[in-house]
Amino acid sequence: MFEFRRQPLKALYILYTVITVPSVRVPYWIITSILPAWRPRKRWTLYRTLNVYALQAAVKFVFATGAFTGDAPEKSQRNADKLGFVWVEPLPAELVRGDVTEAALVNDVSPAQVHGYWVGKGVGNGSHARKAKSGEKVLYHFHGGGFVFGSSHPNDQHNCQVTALVKECSSTFERAFSLDYRLSSAAPFVQANPFPAALLDTLSGYRYLVETVGFQPHNIVVCGDSAGGQLALSLTRYLIRESIPSLPPPGALVLVSPSVDWACTDLGNPSCSTRANASSDFLAPLFENGYIVRCLLGSLPYEEIHNNAWFSPASLRISTNGLFEKFPPTCIIAGGAEQLVDGIRVLRDRLIADNGKEKIVYWEYPDATHDFLMTTYHEPERSEAQKGLAEWFDGVFECKTSSN
């Protein structure tokens, strides 16, 4: 891992990749996938198979070179109206509480100014950050990327699903807000932004929506994919647990392929999804060498990744009875072909145990990979999930309206 991060090896590896992918790898992938029986999933099309192989190669490239992508907010600020860009002020220190405070002290993490992007109505004409109308709903989204790369910039791949959801769910949302939280790093790079940096940033964004823009908390849907799904879960749990009068919990929660067991505690099972779905997913480099674990932990003890629900809420080594009580209506979306699906099922069961089946909706698409809502080639599952979410949102807010 990161063996080609320095020059001239990095340049040579980039050249090698540029040459071999179209001339060697793609033809090899086609030949070895001609028959459905040779593909990772027999029901996959050749097109989907090639896209998954390309994603596998891309993720390996990123972790071989350390070519992590983030955002450049100062550049985006110059085109704020066009991009829907806004700055988000830091969370007041008094709202950092409990064991999160202890972790922040150990890791020397404080609330910081971050930024985000509005999606939907008003972007382009300067009214994207307008005050919320009475009863207006909003989707509050966190992108994936293993806490070490990715962005909510409109041109980033992670943001395409937000745009698609706002379009599909136009009867519920006029706009969405996608937060760019601080990304983490660790050796061999400079250590930066370990836990709870990203969690504090999500709290800052939530406070921005409630206190600055004026959304009622029960009209906010918190949503995240992959690492962003874990952040969405953690933010909701924090708001419920701390009972902050000015920041009640959100009205609903959507978790798309959440990464909820960074300890990989399912590896004790030979048939676990981490192993069984290695060929049909693209996440393996994220769990190799423990890089992301080091990024998250910072100076915290290694055991925390196994025993602390802020890191691994689906860890098989912890008991979570009552941990998720009082959660809002929650929709969990997973792919049966993804490596994280075992942990996602554990999380589903724990949420149901604390809240009942009527509040927790779980959709698993058997041949879908990790975070498939982000990939336009993943049809029909992608469109089915988007339409399902539109109907689910309508049902959630119809129930809330009738109960008031």
N, C-alpha and C positions, 0 to 999 in steps of 0.2 A: 504494500500500500504506500502511495506517494513516492514510489521509487523513481519516478520521472519528473519530480517537481522542480528540479534545478536544471539550468542550462549548462551544457548544450544538449543534455539528454532529453529535455522536454521538447525542444525543437525537432530532434530526430524522431521522437515517439509520435509527435503530431504528424510529421511527414509520413512515417510508416503507416499511421492510421488512415490518413487521407488517400494513400495509394492502395492499401490492401482492402479497405472496406468495399469499394465498388468493384475492384478487379478480382478479388479472391473470396472475401467473406460472403458477399451477397450471392454470387453464383453458387457457392457451397451451401448456403442456407436454402436456396431454391431447390437444388438437387436433393438435399437431405430432407426436404419437406414436400416433395412432389405427391407422395401418397399420404392421405390423412392419418394412417396408422403410424407414420413416422413423426408426426407433429407432437408437441407437448400435450395437446388435447385433440382428440380425433375429430371433434365437432368444429374445431377452429378452421377458418378459411386460410388459404395460403397468404393472403394479404395480412391478416391479423398475425399469423405466425412470424412473418418477416418483420412486422412492426415491433413485436415483442423482442425478437432477436436484436433488432437495432437499438431498442431501449437498453437491453442488457449490455451491449457494447458501449453505449453512451455513458451509462453509470460507471462501468469499469474504467472508462477513459477518465472521467472526472476524479475518481479516487486514485488513479495512477498518477495523475498530474497535479492534483490539488486545485484544479480549475473551478473553484466554487464561485458561483454567480450570486450577486446580491443586488442592491439597488443603489442609485446615486441620487439622493433626495435633493441636493443642491441643484443638480441639473434639471430634475423634474419641476422644481419650484419655479423655474423660468417659464415653464409652460403649464402653470397650475390650472388655469381655466380649461385648457384643452384636455388635460390628463385627469382632472378631478382631484388634484393633489391638495392635501392639507397637512399642516403640522399638528401634532397632538402633544399637549402639555404633560409634564410628568405627574404621576400620581402623588398626592400628598403623603409624606412619610408616615403620618399617623394611621393611614389605611393599610399599612403593611403590618400584619399581625401574626401571632401564633408561631408555629414551627417554621413558617416561611420567613419570619423575621430572623430566626436563628440561622437559617441557611444563608440568608442575605449577609449577615454579619461574617460568617465563616468565609464566604466567597467574595466579600467586599463588593456587593452588588447594591446599587441604589436605583430608585426610579429615574428615568431619563426621558428627555424629549424624543419622541419617535414621529413617524408620519404614516400616512395611509392614502388610499385612493377611493374616491366615490365612483360607483358604476351605475349607469342608468340615467334617468331623467335629470336634466340640469347640467350634465357634463358637456362642456363645450361652449356654454353661454354664460359661465360664471356664477350660476346659481346652484352648483352641486352641493355646497355646504349650507344651504338655506335651512332655516328653522323648520322643525317637524310640524306638520299639520296635525290638527286634533285627530287622534285615532290612527295616524299613519304608522305602518309597519316597516321594519327595516331588517335586512339580512346583514349580520356582522360576521365577517369571514376571516379565517386564518389559513394561510397557504401551507403546503407541505414542504418537504426538503430535508427531513431529518434534523432540523434545527441548525443546519450548517450551510444550507444554500437555498435559493429560491427567493421570490419576491412577489409582491402584490401589484407590481407595475402592470398597466394594461397590456403591454406587449409580452409579458411573461406567460409561459405556458400554463403556470399554475392559476392564472387569473381567468382563463377562458371559460372555466366551468361557472365562475361567478356571473360572467356576462350572459352565459346560456341560461342559468337559473333565473336571473332577473327577467329575461325575455320570456321564458316558459311560465314563470309564476307572476306575470304582470297583473293578474287579478288581486294579488296579495301585496306585492312590493313594487314601488316605483323606482327604488334605488337600493343599492347595497353599499356597505363600507368595508373595504378590505385593508387590514392593518399590516404594515411592515414592521414586525417585531425585530429586536436585536438578534443577530445570528451568533452562534457560539463557535469557538475554535479552541484547539489545544495543540500540544506538541505533536508534530514537529513545527507547528506554526505558533504564533503568539497566543497564549491563553487569554480568552476574552469571553465575557457574557455567559458564564455558567448559570445554572439554576440559582435564583428564580428570575433571572433577567426577563426572559420571554413572558413569563406569567405576569410580572409586574407591568409589562407593556400592554398586555391584553386588558388588564384592569384600567390602565390609563385610557385606552381606547373606549372601553365601556363607559367610563366616567365622562369622556368627551361626548358620546352619543346621548347620555342622559342629561348632563348638566349644561353642556354647551349648545348642542343641537336641539335638545328638548324632547327626545323620545321617552315615552313611558316605558319602563322596563318590561312590562308584560307584552309590549308590542315589538320587542327585540327578539329575533331568532339568532342564536349563536351557532355558527357553523364552522367546521374545519375539516380538512382532509389530511390524512397521514399524520405527520407530526402536529399539524394544525388541529387535527381531531383530538389529539391528546390535550392540546392547549385549551380547546373549547370545553372539554370535560373538566379540566382542572379549574378553569375560570368559574364555571358553574358551581362546582363543589366549593370553591373558596367563598363565593358570594353567599351560598346557602349556609355554610358553616360559620362565617363571621358575622352574619346578620347586620350588615352595615345599613343604617336607616336611610341614608341618601342613595344607596345603590342596591335595591332589591334584586333578586335573581331574574333572569330572562324568562320570556314567555314560552320558549321552546328551544330544543337543542337538536342539531343534526351532526352526526359523526360519520364521515366517509372514510372507510379504511383506516380507522385510527390506530396509531402505533402505541399500544398500551402495555407492552411487555418488553422493555429494552433489556431485561435480564435474560430473555429467551428461556424462561423456565420450563418450556415445553420440550426442550431438547432431550430430556430424560426419556421421552417416548420415541422409540425408533420410527414410528409412523407419523410423527408430528408434521404439521403443515410446513414448518420451516425447512424440513428436509424433503418431504414429499412433493412440494410445489416449487422446488428450486429451479426446475427447468421451465416452468410456466410463468415465472415471475422475474423481476429484475432487481430485487432488493438485497441480494446476498452481500455486496460490498459494504452496505451500510452497517452490517453486523460483524464484519470481519475486523480483526485487530483491535476491537474495542474503542475505535476512535470517537464515535459519537457518545459512547458512555463516558469517556474522559472529558469530552466537551461539556456534557450536562453536569457531571459531578463537581468539576473544579477541584476544590480542596476538601470536599466531603468524603467520608469513608466509602470504600468500594462497596461495602455491604448494603449501602443505601439503595443501590440500583435494584437489588433483590427485594428489599424489605420496606421500601418507602413508596406509598401509593402515588406520590407526586411524580415519580418516575415510571413506575410499573404497576398501574392499578389492576392489571390482570395477572400479576405475579402469582404463581401457585404456592409461593412461600408465605403469603400473608392472608390473614382473615379479614374480610371486608364487611362483616355483618353490620349493617346500619350506616356504613360509610357514604352511601349514595341516597340516603333518605331525603324525601321532599324534592326530588328532582322534577323538573317540568316535563311535559310530554317530549319524548325523545325518539328520534328515528336514527337507526344505525344501518349503514349500507356497507356490504362487504362483497368480495369476490371469492368464489369457491376455489379459484386457481391461484390465489395469492398466499404468500408465505405467512402473513400475519393472521390468517383467518382463525386459527385455534385460539389465540389470545382475544380476538374480537368476540368469539363465542363465549369465552369465559366472562368478559365484561358484560355481554348481553345478559347472561344468567345472573350476575351479581346485581345489575340494575333492576331486573325483574323481581329478584328476591326482596329488594328494598322498597320497590314501588308498585309492584303488581303488573300483570301482563297488559292491562288496559292502557297503561301510560307509555309502555316501551314497544316500539315497532321495530322489527328486524327484517331486513331484506337481504338475502344472499343469492347472488347470481352465479350459478355453478361453474360457468366457463369464463368468468371475468377475472382479470388480474387486479393487482393493487391499484387503487385510485383511478378506476376506469372512467369516471366522469370527466377526467382531465384529457382523455384521449378521444379524438373525433372518430377514429377507426373502430371504436368498440361499440358496434351496433349489432343487434337492436337494444342491448342492455342499457346503453347510455340514455337513449331516448325514453325507454320504459321507466328508468329510475327518475328522470327529470319530470315526466308526466305524473308519476306516482307521488313525487314530492309536492307538486302543485296541488294535487288533490288532498294530500295530507295537510298541507298548510291551510287550505280552505276549511278542512274539518276541525283543525285545532282552534282556529280563530272564530269559527262559527260556534263552537262549544263555549269559548270564553265569553263571546257576546251574549249568548243565551243565559249564561250563569250569572251575568252582572245585572 
